[in-house]
Amino acid sequence: MYIFEVLYKEHENIHAFTDKLEQMAINFMEKNEISFEAYEEAINFIKTYADKRHHQKEEQVLFKAMLENLGEMANNLINHGMIVEHNLARLYVWELEEALKAYKQTPTTVLKLKILTTTMSYVYLLRRHIHKENNAVYPYAKKNLPKDLIEKLDLEAKKYDRVL
């Protein structure tokens, strides 16, 4: 089951990334040290790996199959849970980018607070989100999607990974 293996592995990578992002926020809070370059790299990782590679794969491959095959329960789980959280993560990243740009121009306490709160909001959201997907969404999909469909999803995920 390639699709699940790769999604779990990507979660491990994203979770490790949240630890680094949290440390960046701690350094900024405690030592008033901020590396705009490190934040730019972090935002690039979020956009290209966490969102474009991982979340889009979930949305376009796994979640799509769940919505098409598993009825109302999947609809509630995906559309009112996982997609909402993906979009909230995107909002936090946008807010963080805006706060960083503004802080670069005018480093105020309010902007520092916004950088710290949006950073940690993203970190906490992603950690909870990963836990829900690993412990509820993926097991539900594995248990309820037909084996032949999972094989097709494996091929789609492999194709998706080659394109990126």
C-alpha positions as MATLAB code, in Angstrom:
seq = 'MYIFEVLYKEHENIHAFTDKLEQMAINFMEKNEISFEAYEEAINFIKTYADKRHHQKEEQVLFKAMLENLGEMANNLINHGMIVEHNLARLYVWELEEALKAYKQTPTTVLKLKILTTTMSYVYLLRRHIHKENNAVYPYAKKNLPKDLIEKLDLEAKKYDRVL';
ca = [
       0.000    0.000    0.000;
       2.337    2.640   -1.327;
      -0.083    5.526   -0.889;
      -0.333    5.048    2.858;
       3.367    4.323    3.307;
       4.356    7.508    1.492;
       1.767    9.644    3.288;
       2.938    8.352    6.689;
       6.567    9.012    5.715;
       5.728   12.531    4.586;
       3.995   13.059    7.937;
       7.206   12.085    9.722;
       9.113   14.656    7.668;
       6.519   17.374    8.259;
       6.384   16.629   11.995;
      10.187   16.917   12.213;
       9.905   20.209   10.356;
       7.396   21.529   12.919;
      10.007   20.913   15.631;
      12.476   23.110   13.743;
       9.849   25.785   13.159;
       8.972   25.769   16.849;
      12.653   26.227   17.735;
      12.847   29.207   15.384;
       9.922   30.795   17.232;
      11.541   30.088   20.599;
      14.800   31.703   19.466;
      12.910   34.761   18.276;
      10.959   34.994   21.523;
      13.798   34.355   23.967;
      16.807   35.812   22.175;
      15.114   38.238   19.784;
      16.904   36.372   16.980;
      15.134   36.025   13.666;
      16.545   34.669   10.451;
      14.450   35.883    7.563;
      16.338   33.458    5.334;
      15.399   30.534    7.603;
      11.764   31.645    7.600;
      11.821   31.952    3.802;
      13.222   28.418    3.575;
      10.561   27.205    6.005;
       7.769   28.795    3.991;
       9.223   27.301    0.821;
       9.225   23.851    2.483;
       5.609   24.325    3.549;
       4.464   25.421    0.106;
       6.410   22.893   -1.966;
       6.497   19.844    0.295;
       3.794   20.019    2.972;
       1.184   21.600    0.741;
       1.971   20.964   -2.933;
       3.386   17.479   -2.524;
       1.600   16.108    0.549;
      -1.723   17.932    0.986;
      -2.423   18.065   -2.732;
      -1.713   14.324   -3.018;
      -4.174   13.675   -0.220;
      -6.793   15.967   -1.752;
      -6.406   14.840   -5.367;
      -5.846   11.126   -4.788;
      -6.865    9.675   -1.415;
      -9.552   12.111   -0.299;
     -11.097   12.164   -3.770;
     -11.406    8.359   -3.693;
     -12.830    8.430   -0.180;
     -15.438   11.018   -1.156;
     -16.418    9.044   -4.244;
     -16.654    5.680   -2.461;
     -17.321    6.028    1.251;
     -20.437    8.161    1.560;
     -21.519   10.669    4.183;
     -18.998    9.648    6.843;
     -16.120   10.342    4.462;
     -17.745   13.593    3.348;
     -17.906   14.825    6.940;
     -14.402   13.637    7.745;
     -12.813   15.076    4.616;
     -14.788   18.208    3.737;
     -15.591   19.361    7.257;
     -12.323   18.272    8.838;
      -9.240   17.646    6.751;
      -9.864   20.158    3.947;
     -10.809   22.846    6.455;
      -7.519   22.239    8.258;
      -5.510   22.266    5.015;
      -7.038   25.643    4.188;
      -6.427   26.938    7.708;
      -2.757   25.932    7.386;
      -2.583   27.869    4.110;
      -4.085   30.900    5.847;
      -1.525   30.726    8.668;
       1.304   30.616    6.130;
      -0.108   33.617    4.268;
      -0.466   35.525    7.569;
       3.096   34.579    8.520;
       4.472   35.802    5.200;
       2.671   39.111    5.586;
       3.893   39.557    9.166;
       7.487   38.786    8.161;
       7.386   41.320    5.312;
       5.972   43.974    7.598;
       8.423   43.178   10.421;
      11.338   43.498    8.015;
      10.179   47.029    7.230;
       9.119   48.039   10.748;
      10.067   45.661   13.575;
       7.326   46.264   16.136;
       6.221   44.227   19.123;
       2.807   43.670   17.547;
       4.400   42.205   14.411;
       6.744   40.066   16.484;
       3.698   38.717   18.316;
       1.986   38.013   14.996;
       5.032   36.107   13.717;
       5.176   34.045   16.889;
       1.452   33.326   17.045;
       1.050   32.404   13.394;
       4.159   30.237   13.516;
       2.927   28.345   16.546;
      -0.655   28.182   15.261;
       0.682   26.440   12.168;
       2.867   24.107   14.264;
       0.035   23.106   16.613;
      -2.460   22.695   13.773;
      -0.145   20.449   11.757;
       0.749   18.261   14.725;
      -2.931   17.688   15.582;
      -3.798   17.253   11.923;
      -1.105   14.598   11.423;
      -2.333   12.735   14.498;
      -5.927   12.704   13.176;
      -4.928   11.516    9.733;
      -2.559    8.846   11.041;
      -4.998    7.534   13.631;
      -8.414    8.068   12.057;
      -8.463    9.028    8.370;
      -5.870    6.632    6.964;
      -7.019    3.619    9.024;
     -10.629    4.331    7.988;
      -9.606    4.488    4.327;
      -7.489    1.319    4.568;
     -10.332   -0.576    6.198;
     -13.141    0.604    3.937;
     -11.758    1.258    0.466;
     -11.763   -1.794   -1.814;
      -8.325   -3.400   -2.251;
      -8.396   -2.975   -6.041;
      -9.094    0.734   -5.607;
      -6.193    1.072   -3.160;
      -3.957   -0.536   -5.805;
      -5.110    2.119   -8.290;
      -4.453    4.833   -5.701;
      -0.952    3.436   -5.226;
      -0.302    3.911   -8.940;
      -1.804    7.420   -8.906;
       0.335    8.391   -5.909;
       3.473    7.052   -7.598;
       2.594    8.980  -10.746;
       1.882   12.088   -8.681;
       5.264   11.781   -6.944;
       7.108   11.438  -10.278;
       5.485   14.588  -11.662;
       6.531   16.760   -8.717;
];
